[in-house]
Amino acid sequence: MKNAKPPVVRLLGDDLASIKEAIGSHLLYTVGKEPINATARDWFMAAAHTVRDRVTEHWMPTLNRYYREDSKRVYYLSMEFLIGRTLVNSLINLGLYDTVRQAITDLGQDFDEVAAWEVEAALGNGGLGRLAACLLDSMATIGVPGFGYGIRYDYGMFTQHVDNGWQVESPENWLRYGNPWEFPRPGVIFPVRFGGRVIHFRDVLGHTRSQWVDAEEVMAMAFDVPVPGYGGKVVNNLRLWSAKSTREFDLKYFNAGNYIEAVRDKNESETLSKVLYPSDMTDRGKELRFKQEYFFVAASIQDILARFRKSHSDWALLPDKVAIQLNDTHPALVVAELMRVLVDEHQIEWNKAWDLVRGCCAYTNHTLLPEALETWSIDLFERVLPRHLEIVFALNHEFLQSVRYRHPGDSELLRRVSLIAEGHERRVRMGHLAVIGSHKVNGVAAIHTGLMKSTIFSDFEHLSPGKITNKTNGVTPRRWLLAANPTLSALITSKIGDGWITDLDKLHKLEPLADDPAFRKAFAAVKRANKERLAAMLSQRLGVEVEVESLFDVQVKRIHEYKRQLLNVLHVITRYGRIRSNPLLNPVPRTVIIGGKAAPGYHIAKLIIKLVNDVAEVINNDPLVGAKLKLIFVPNYNVSTAELVMPAADLSEQISTAGTEASGTGNMKMSMNGALTIGTWDGANVEICEEVGEENMFLFGLSAQDVARRRVDGYDAVAAVKADPDLTWALEMIGSGFFSPDQPDRFRPLVDILTTGGDHYLLSADFPLYMAAQERVDQTYRDPEEWTRKAILNVARMGKFSSDRTVAEYAREIWGAL
């Protein structure tokens, strides 16, 4: 009816009785169970839907308000969103944690057991995805109209098991029991095309037009996940795309009994959203990964423009209403796709379209490693996205022309900045495409941004001074302190109030309490309780008993040579040797915890995991060592495990080769939870040092400039090893087969990398400095009062590293959304 009023939405009750009634109702009507035969998983599903109802109450008004106020929208495109478990985080943000916990208890269930049945969303792998999740939380908390776009992977990268010390991968089927947090949107579906050919013609006005024809089609269907900010009043959206075939099956083949052929097209189409980061070790894997990136980019651009066109007909307003943030190079195809849609489908003049693209797009770089900057072969590009390749060539021609006018005769500069890398195989440089197609490019730590300007993007900095800017990463204090460490959070709040939850700078009020013996005692008791909680998990999951009084020395991150887990192991082996050679030695007891996944095709990283486990097998079973030293590898490290590890860490290992780690966020999480950092002058360590004070950390090693100088001047890795008796002995132990008697030469490749292989990541150069820093760690830990004082100061001075601050800087200085 024309004058019908919108339905009145009755607010759901948040009191204990209403919550209990809602959980019981969902158990019956959503799960289809009665309490007498309901499992803990059933209770979780009922609780999750109860919470989702209350999130949705604020979600719809938030989205309606954005339309009503015609807000500028921020679209954050990322291949990863490592959001972790949602139940507890949503309860905290809604202010319902205590009520729902009590309700489940009153219903005869153990809340912790019920919450533990939530399967972690397998939408990411590492720091890239964890950062994206933190930024979404902060956008909702501070009121930025932010939308995430990604892929709804059927399977995550993999579940990591350890079999005889080796990493073994198995499918991460996180959707096996359904996802209670998502809303399928079968009405939001867009075609995505691949292959085909391009035809060129003149329209009735004589303008040259291009049309992409004869392409294969797959459909992208939306699934929405609401993202509540703290306080629950603002709820933003994470939209994930799932690939659906345009045809279910071929009835001709089905009726003939050829069932596999009947569904072949459907199965091939839907592999696009099947798994996170399919292996690119084969040509088929490379093509699938490339198609994945375009799949979510194309669907997202169609959705963004459809939303824009609901309220605006003037394309000139696009940069005023749309901000698109490219999280690394994976979504860099946005630049070519947005140009294609504007020029080919909406007939916008080329130069005007290019201005619109650059006005909307911004690019976050996450790596200084040239090999990690994506490139795609011209052959693959042309076969899969022929029109986009034409656009890339045209953009490159115009860009190089502008450079040539400003720097005539400098052919080397043209070669370096070209979007096309010439060589044996011509390739499109996606990082370069993202840079020229964005109005701002940012690094994620001050040192990282400085190195971007002086190394990988130095020419672009020279051509467009000021375009590259810094936005130091942050983490959300809601998940990484309030949810992960409730006892410390309660202690903090009891002393300074709860304002720190949304204004982390208020933690500075804790500084005077570092000198208060009573507060130090309470703080130390919290840390011990968190260590007991982690120790119980290690005992239950791995069967390893650890001494809670020992120093918990933690390194948890992706396994990679530049992150230098191997340097950590060399310290452990040296420590082991000293204990063995002098049984009367009374060292500070250490429990060294290492966790992280190695990419399936990364042989050296997997060999490092095997070394960690083989060394652990020897040390943990040596009666002469006992509780003096333990080494533990934690399999399948993920967000849920991190929520146990971060609060329990005494020492945070951040020991990457200077100039290789863009930022790091684990360093922030552990410092925020009262760990002291042992680290190099790399990534955000430098800025943490500026805030916390060098005297409250254990920094060591070469600077990024020292590293670059050694590589230029020449570095004798063999001589560096021979100059250090401890290092020589440790490498001999590894290379001789002491830790691998069944295969004595198993770890010879690791020894060769550090010696005859040139030691690219300079472990040998940093080893003596690392050992000296570890001595300082021991000395400080022997004085519990002093250690605790430093730990409190670490917490108190972490205000800068809230993702709320990071998002506010993006919103003001890049997105124009505050």
N, C-alpha and C positions, 0 to 999 in steps of 0.2 A: 504494500500500500504506500502511496506517495507520501503521506504525512505520518507514517508509522514511526514511533520513537525507538531508538536502539534499546535492546534489552538491558535491564538493570542487572549488573553483576553484583551479587551479594558477597561481601567480604567473608572469607573463611575465618573461623575462629582460631586463635593462636594459643588459647588457654589449654591446660593439661587435659581437661575432659574432652574438648573438641579434637585435640590431636589423637587421643586414644580412640575416640569414635571413628576418626578418619582412617587410622591405620587398620582398625578392624574391618571397616567397610571395604577398603582396598584389598585386604587379604581375601575377602569373600568375593567381591565383584570384579576385581582386576586380576588377581592371581588365581582365583577359583579354588581356594582352600579354606578349611575351617581350622581353628587353633589346634585341635586335637591331633591333626596329621600334618601340620605345617612345619617345614624345615626352617633352619636359620636363613637360608637363601630366600625362602618365601617371605619371611618377615622383613628381610632387607628390601625386597621388591615392593612390599606394601608401604614400608616407611619411605622409600624413594619416591613413590607416586604421591604420597601425602605431602612431601616437601616440594615436589615438582608443582603440585597444584598451587602452592603458596608463592612459589617463584613466578608462576604464570600470571598470577593476579597483578603483579607489578610490571610484568614483561609487556603485555599489550598496551597499557597506558604509556609506558616509556616510548614505544614505537609510534604510537599515535601522536604523542607530544612532539616527536621529531618532525613528523609531517606537518603538524599544526604550526610549529614555529619555523618551518622551512630551514631546519638546521643544516649546516654543512656536515656531511657524513665522512667519516674516516673508514676506509676499507683496507684492512690489514691482510695481505695475501701471503700465505706461508704454506710450504709443503708439510710442515710439522706444527702440531699443537699438543704438547705433552702436558695435558691438563690433570693427570692423575685421577684419584678417586674424587667423586663429587659430593657425596652425601655430607660428610663432616664439614667440608668447606662451605657448602650452601647453608647448612645449619648455622654456622658461625656468622656468615654474612647476613643472614636473616634475623639473627638474634634469638634463634630457637634451639640452640644446642642443649641447654639444660632441660628444657621442657620435653623435647623429643627423647632425650636420654632417659628421663624419668618415666615417660609414657611407656617406652619399650620395657623398662624394668618392671613397671607395674603390671604389664601384660605377661610377665613371667619369663622374659627373655634377657639374655646377656647382651647389652648394647654393643660392647666391643666385638663380640663374636658375630653379631648381626652385621655390623659395619664392615667387618673383615671379608664378608662374602662379596663385596663389590669388586668386580673385575676392572682393573685399570684400563682406561681407554688407550688403545695402542695406536695413537695418532702421531707418534714422534719417536725420536731416538736419543737426542742429547740436548745440549745447551740451546740450540736453535729453537727447538720446540718448547723447552721450559721457559725461555725468554718470552716467546709468543704468548704462552698461557699467562705469565705474569702481567704482560702489558694489557691483555684483555681484562683481567681482574681490575687493574688500575684505571683503565678507561671507564669502566662502569662505576668505580668508586668515586672518581673525581668528576664524573658527569660528562665525559667526552662521548659524543654519538659515534661509537665505534662498532664495526662489524668485522668479524673474522671470516676469511674464506679459505677453505682447504679441501682435502679429499677424505671421504669416509672410507678408509681402508678396511676391507674385510679382515685382513690379517696385518698385524704389525710387522716390524722388520724381522723379528724372530724371538722366540723364547730361548734363553741361553741355559743350557745344562752343562755340567762338567762331568765327563766320563773319562776316568783314568787320567785326570788332569787336563784333558783337552776340552776346548769349547766345542759343544755340539749344538746345532741349531735345529729347532723344530717350529712349526707354524704357531703364530701367536693369535689364536682364534678367540679374540676378546668378545666377539658378538655371539658366542655360542648360546648364551642364555638370554639374549636380547639386551637392549640398552634402554633403561627406563627414562633416561634424561632427554632423549631425542624425540622430535616431532617429524615424522615423514611428511613430505610435501609433494604428493603426486601431481598436484596442479602446478607446481613450479618445476618445469622441465624444459630444457633447451637443447637444440641440436648442436653437435660438435662434429666438424668435418675433417677428414684426412684424405690426402692423396689428390687425385684428379688432375686438372690442368687449368690454365688461365687463358682466357680469350680477351683480346683488346679490340675495341670498336669506338666509333664516334657517335655521340648522342645527337639529338635533333639540334642542339645548339653548337655542335661542332667540337665539343669537349671530348678529349680522349678518356675512355672509361675502361675499367678492367673488371672482369667477372670470373669468379672461381667456380668451375663447373665439373661435373662428372666425379664428384668426391663421394667417398663412403661416409656414412653418417652413424654416429652413436649418440644416444640421448644422455644428458646429465640431469639427474633428479636430485632435488634438494632435500637435505635433512637438517633441521634446525635444532640447535642446542642453546637454551637460554643461559646467559652468563650474568649472575647477580653481583652487583657491587656491594661493598660493606654498607650495612644499613638496610639493604634490600629494596630501596625505593627506585633505584635505577637498574634495569636489567637489559643488557645488550644481547646481541645475537652472534652466534658462531654458526655459519652456514657451511655444511659439508656436502660435497657432490659425490654421488654414486653413479656409476656407469650402467646404463640399461640399453639393451639391444633394441633396435627399431623393429626387429622381428623376433617373435618367440621361438618359432621353429618352422622348418620347411615340411609341410604336410605330405608332399610328394615322397620325400625320403622316408618319413615316418611310416607312411602306409606300406612302403616297400620293405619295411623291417630294418632299414639302415638308421638306427636311432642316433648313433654318434654323428653321422653326417647331418642329420636333421637339426641338431642343436649346435652345429659347429660355429655358425656366424654369431649366434647368441653368446656362446662361451668366449669366443675371441674378443667380442666387443666389450664384455663385462670384465675382462682381465685388467682393464684400465684402472679400476679402483680396487683391484684384488689385494695388492700387497704394497707396503711402504718400501720404497727404494729397491725395486727388483735389481738383481745383480746385473751390472753392465760389463761383465767379463766377456759377453758374446755380443755379436751384432744384433741378434734378436732382442737381447736384454737392453741394449742401448736404445733401440727403436722404441721399446715399450716405455722406457723411462722418459724419453723425449715426448712421446705421445701423452703420457701422464701429465707432464708439465703444461702442455698446450690444452689438454682436456679441462683442467680446473681453471686455467686462465680464461679460456673462451667462454665457459659457462659463467664465470664471475663477471666478466665484462658485459655480457648480455644482461645479467641481472642488475648490475650497477646502472647501466644506461636505461633499462626499463624503469627502474625506480626514479631516476632523474627525470625521465620524460613524463612521468605521471603529473608532475607539477610545473614543468618548464618546457617551453618550446624554443627558447633562444639558446642555441648551442654556445654562444659566447659566455654564458653563465656557468659552464661546466666546471672550470677550475675554482669558481667561487662556492660550488656546492659539493664537489667531489674531491677527496684526497685519497690517493692510492699509494700505499706503502708496500714496496717490494722487499720482503724479508729474504735477503740473499739473492743469488742469481736465478733460483728455480722459477720465480714468476716473471723473469725478464722478458718473456714473450709478450707480456702486456703491452710493451712499447709498439711492437709490430702489429699486434691484434687490434689495439685501439686505433691505430692509424688506418688499418684495413677497413674497420667498421665505419669510421667517420668518412673516409674518402670514397670507398666503393659502395657502401650501403646507404649513406646519407648525403653523398655528393657534396661534401664540404671541400672547399679548395685546399690543395695540398699544404701550403704554408700556414693557413689558418688552422688546419687540423694538427699540424706539428706543434704550433703554439699551445693548442689545447692539451695535447698529450703531455708536453713538458710542464704545463701548468698544473696538471693533476698528479703526476707521478713523482715519487721520491724513492731512493734506493738505499737500503742498509747493507753495508758490506760486513762480512763476518770472518774473512780470512785474508792473510797476507801471503799464503802459500800459492805461488802461481799455478801449481798443478791442481789446486782446489777450485780455481776459477773456471766455471764451466765453459766448454767450447763444444760445438757440434759440427760434424763434417758437412760440407756443402752438399755432398751426395744425399745424405740422410735428410737434410733440410729440404732439398728440392723434391725428393720423393714424397715426403710427408706433408710439407707445407709450402707448395710451390709459390703461391701468391705472397706469402710472408717473406720468402727469400728475395723476391723481386723488390719488396719494400725495404728490406735490409740493404740491398745493393744501392737502391736509390738514396736512402738516408746516408749511407756511407759516402756516396759520390758527392752529395751536397756538403757533408761535414768536411771531407778532405779538401773540397774546393775552398771552403772558408778558411781552413788552416793554411792552405797554399797561398792564399792572398795575403795572409798575415805573416807568413814565414816562407817567402819564395826561395826555392832552391834547396830546402831542407827535406830531402827525400827520406832520410832516416826518421825524422819526426813523423812524417806521413805513414811510414811503415809501422811505427810503434803505436800510433793512435788509431789505425784503421780498424774497422769492425771485423775485417777479414784477416786472419792470420795466414799468410802465404807460406808455402813450404811443400814438403812431399805430399801432404794432404791439406787442402785448403779448408779452413774451419771458421765458423762464426764465433766471435768472442762475445759471450753473453754479458760479461761484466762491462765491457766497453759499450754495448748496446744499452744497458741499464744506466750507465753514466750519462751518455749524451741524451737519453730520453727522459731524464729527470731534472727537476729544477734544484733539487738538493740531494747530496750524497753524504751519508754519515757513517762514521766509524762508531765503535761501541765502547771505547776507552780512550783516554787522552793519548797514551803512547801509541795505541793502534792507529788512531786518526792521524797522528803526526807521521807515522811510518807510511800510511797510505799516501800521504802527500809527497813523501820523499822517495818512495819506491814504486809500487805497482801502478799508482795513478799520478805520478809526478808530472807527466806531460799534461794531463787534464787540469791539474792544479795550476799549472803555468798558463794554460789557455783560458781558464775560467776561475780566477782567484776568488776565494770565498765560497765557491760552490760546495766544497767538501767541508763538512762541519762535524763536530763531535757530539754524541749523545751517549754518555756513559751508561752502561746497563744498570738495572736495578732489579730487585726481586720483591715480590709482594709480601709484606710482613704479616698479612692475614694467614696465608698458608704456611710460610716458613718460620714463623715465630708463634703466632696465636694458636694455630691448629697443630703444628708439629711439636710444639713445646709448651703445652698448657700450664705446666707447673712453673716454669720460668716466667711465662706471661702473667700468671696470677701474682707472682712475687713482685714483678715490675709494677703492675697496676696497683698493688697494695701500697707502694711507696710514692708513685708519681701520678696516679690516676690513669684512665684509659685513653687519654688524648693521643698517645703515641701510636695507636692503631691506625689512625688516618693521618698522623703528622709525626713521622718517625724521628724528626729532629728533636722532639721532646725527650728522647732517650738521654739527651745531654744532662738532664736533671739527675741521672744516676751517678754522674762522675764523683760527687762528694762522697757517695756511699761506698766507693772503692776503698776508702780508708776507714770504714766503719766495721769493726771486728764482727759485730752481730750480723750485719748484712752479708759480709763475706762468708760467714758460717752457713747462713741460709742459702746463699748462692751455691756454695760447694755441695750442700745437701741435695739441691736440685740436680746438679751435674751428676752426682753419684747415682741418684735414682734413675736418671736417663741412661747411664752406663749399665745399670742393672737390667733395665728393660732391653737394651741391645744385647747384652750378654745372654739373657734368656732366649732371645730369638736365635742367636748363633748356636746355642746349645741345642735348641729344638730342631732347627733347620739343618745344621751341619754336624751336630754331635761333637762340637769343639767346646771345651770348657776354658774360660778365660778368667783371669784375675781382675776383678773390678778395680782394685787399687792401682793396677798398672796404668801407664800412660796410653790412652787410645789414640793411635797414630793413624790417620785416615787419608787415603787417596782414592776417591771415587769419581770416575769420569771415563769417557770413551778411551779405549786402549789404542794408543798411537805412539809412534816413536818420538814425536816432538813433545808429547806430554810427559815422557820420560819416566814411565813406571819402572823401566829398567834401572834407572839411577836409584830409585827407592830400593829395589831388590839388592843392588850392590851394597848399599848401606846395611841392609838386613844381614847379608852374608858376612860382611866385615864384622858386624856386631856379634854374630854367631861364632866367628872364628876367635874373637877375643874372649868370649865366655868359655869356649872349649879349651883354649890354651891356658886359661887361668881359672879353674873351678872355684877358687876362693874369691873371685871378683864379685863385687856387690853392685852391679849396675842398676840404673833405674829400670824397673820392669817395663817392658813394652808389649803392647798388642798392636801389631801392624795390620791394618785392614785395607785391602785393595778390592775394588769392584769396578766393573765396566764391561762393555761388549766390544769385541773386535769385528770389523766388517768381515763377512763370510769369505771374501776373496783375499783378505790381507794376511798373508802367511806369517810375516814377521810378528804382527800383533798377536796372532793366535799362538805363536811360539813363545811369546812373552808370558801369556796366560799359563801355558804349560810349565814354564820355568817357575813362575810364582807358586804353582801347586806342587811341583816337585821339591822346591826348596822348603815349602811348608811341611811336606810329608817328612822330611828329614828332621827339621828343627822341632816340630811339634811332638815328635816321638823320641827325642833324645833325652834320656833321664838326667844327663848332666846339665841340661838347660832348664827344664821344668818350667816354672812360671816366669823366669827371667825374660823370656822372649817367645812370642807366638806370632805366626804369620798366617793370615786368613784371607782367602779369596772368596768373596760373596757373589754367588752366581745370580744372573738375571737382575742386575742392579736397575731399579726403576724408581719412580717418584715415591711409591709407598715405602720402599726400603730406605730411600733417602730421608723420609720423615722420621725414621728411627735412628739413622746414622748421624745426621747433622746435629741433633741435640746432645748426642753422646760423645762427640769428638772432642778430644783435648787438643790435638794438633792437626792442623789442616795443611796437607801437602799440596802446594801449588808451584811445581818445580819445572815447568816447561822451559825450553830454551828461550831466552829473551828475544822478543821480536816475532814469536810464532803464535802465541795465544792472543786472540783478538781481545778478549776481556776476561771471560770466566764469570760464572755466577755461583758456582759451588763455594768459591772463596768468600763471597758475601754471605751466603747462608750459614756457613760454619762460624764465621766471625760474629754474625748476628746472634748465634746461639752459644757464644762464649768459648770458642776455640781460638787458640793462638796460631798464627800462620807461619809456616816455614816456606819460603818461596823466593823465586827469582824476581828480578826487576822487569816484570812482564805483565801485560794486560792490565787488569784493574788492580793488581797487587800494588802498583805504584800509587794509585789514588787512595787505596785503603791505607797505605803507609802515611800518606799526607794527612789523613783524618785521624788515624789511630795513634800515630807516633811510632817511629822506627824502633824505639826502645821497648815497644809492646808487641814486636814481631821479631822474626828471625829471618831477615832477608840476606841473600848471599848471591854470589856469582857474577858472571859477565853481564854487562849491559847490552842492549840491542846494538849499540854502536861498536862495542867490543867484539861482538859476534860477527858483525859485518866486516870489521877490520881483519879479524883472524882469517876469515874465508878469502878475503882479497889477498892478504899478505902470504897466505899459505900456513897450514896447520899440520904439524907432524903428530898424528894421533899415536903412533907407536912410541915415540919418544915421551909423550905425555903419560902413557901408561907405565913405561919403565921408570919414570921419575917418581912414582908413587907406589911404595911397597904394598900398602893395603889394597890398592886397586889391582896391582899385578897379581897378588894372591887370590883375590876374589874372582878375577877372570880365569885364573888357572883352575880354580875349583869348578867353575862352570864348564870350561872347555875340556877338562880332563874326564868328565863324566862322573864326578863325585855325587852329583844330584841325579844322575841318570845312568846308573850302572847297567841297566838293561840295554842301553843304547848310548855308549860313551860319547859319540860325536853328535848327539841330538842337538845340542845348543851351540855347536861350533859356528853356525851362521851368525849368532848374536855376538860372539867374540870377534868374528871377522869384521862385522859392521863397525865395531868400536876401535879396531886396529887397522888392518890392511884396507878396510873399506873406507877409511878416512874420517869416521866418526862425525858425520854431517851435523848432528845435533849437539856436539861438543860436550858429551857426558864426561869425558876424561878431563877436560879443562875445568869443569865445574866441580868435579868429585871432591878434591881436597877442601874446597870452600864449603861444600855441602856438609862434609863430615865435621868441619869446624862449627858450622851452624847447629848441627845435631848435638855437639858437645854443649853448646850454650843452652839448648833445650833441656838437656839432662840437668845441668846446673840449676836452672830456674825451677824445674819440676821438683827438685829436692827441697825447695822452700814453698810449701803449699800455700802459705799466706800471700807470698809475692805472686805466685802463679795465679791465684784467684783474683788478686787485685788487678793484674794485667787483663785477665779474662773479662772482668767487669768493665774495664775501660774499653775493651774491644766492642762490647755490646753498646755501651753508652755513646760511642762515637760513630755508629753505623748509619746515622740518619740520612746521609747523602745517598745511600744505596737502596733506597726504596724505589720500586718501579713507579710509584706515584710521582716522584720527582722526574723520573725519566719521561713519563708520558706527558707531564705538564710542559716539559721543554719541547718535545715533539709538537705538541698541540699549538704552542705559542710561536715557535720558530720555523716549523716546517709545514704543518698542516693548516695553520690559521683557523683552528677549531676551538679556541678558548677566548 
